[in-house]
Amino acid sequence: MEQEDGSAAAAAEQQAGGAEEQLAEDLLHHFERVLHSDPLIDEVGFLHPTQFNSLGCGQDGDSAPQAPELQHRYFWCRDHKLGISAEILPKLYRAARDAYYNSRNAPLPATLLMSHTKALLILCPDLLTAWNSRKMVLSEKYDFTKLKDELQLCALILSYSPKNESTWSHSFFCRRRWVLKQVAEQHQDMTELVEKESVLVKEIAERSKMNYRAWRHRCWLIPYMTRKQVLDELKKSTRWSELHVADNCCFHYRRSLLLALLDSHLENREDSLSWESETYLLWKEELRWNEMLIRRYQGRESLWNHRRFLSQWWIQQLLAVEKNCPSMTSQVDLFITQEIDLLSECLNDPVDDFEEPRIQAELSGLYILWISKQFPAVNGKLKERLHSVSIMGLKDVLVRACRLEKTRLWMNVLGLADPSQ
């Protein structure tokens, strides 16, 4: 009797397990149908059952109307937005994972493999093996439409996981950059594609602060931009930079854009005069804008780093011009005077309970010391202008602006340390 009861319990347990497995397979099947029915889904949300029920699922307008029970209880898709009930996520993930591994071991059509991996990666973007399986399928034959669909999938995942390392690695090196290179090799127009990529990265950067992976990809796009696009990007990034002055990523992007314009100038010697005047005006305006931000937002190291970059090229050009075309008015002298005035203003700012004025003074002092080390030719003019604002040389700058540890370091760098001490 006990043996019969044990057999019945085992049979019931096996039957329940089979029903559970069948439910998971049905969920995966419906999930894949939803994804197939709307390839333009651009947002995914994993919702608590109480939130999910409040969406009014199953109303007219829902995509993928098949399997109404599952549609009402677990999935919602409308206007390219997809909602999934968190209640089924464990079952759905296990079913997608098992389906993917089975498709790898069995000779199934590539469409099934792509369908299973898409569902799996939306649920768990960290599976590099699944990303690589998709790469192998797409690498077999050039298909621009399928490659654009792959970019759409990457953008979808990055919309809710903006710093996911696997997705960035895949979308950059295995997809996005590869797609752009493929398109460029086919001599197709890159303007629209590059524009969309830049907008995507900008949106991701707004959702995730200091996302260097996103900005790095945006810098990688620059060689594929036209000159007009580079100028437009420089203009559009101005406002973003003003709102995120502590984010060095955007300023690095602006530096890359400026360097691209300089490279274009070197490659177009026939238009050197117009290019030269435009570049000079652009650089001069960037310096003015940067100084405005420095005065407005105290103690922001990213602004001073950007000024170092701008000053390095600017002083080099001014020295070259003075060497080739000496004039009565020294442009280098005027620029050094301007920078010393900025230093004097930062050193004399009133101290308050916050750290910004002290940090601002230190950053301005280190900037002047950097100029003296980077351009020995201007040291005479630098010391002369320092005396004009009652600063007794570089050593006095160190003492007044820098903390003790910084002072010792720069004393040795500039050779100002007393050998007897």
TADA-V221631 format. One record per helix or strand. SS is the DSSP state (H for helix, E for strand). FROM is the first residue (numbers start at 1). TO is the last residue. If there is no record, write none. Layout:
# TADA-V221631
ss->[SS:SS]
from->[FROM:FROM]
to->[TO:TO]
This chain:
# TADA-V221631
ss->[H:E:H:H:E:E:H:H:H:H:H:H:H:H:H:H:H:H:H:H:H:H]
from->[2:43:49:68:75:81:86:110:128:144:165:191:212:227:248:269:301:331:356:376:393:404]
to->[37:47:53:74:78:85:105:123:139:160:185:207:224:243:267:296:324:347:374:388:401:413]
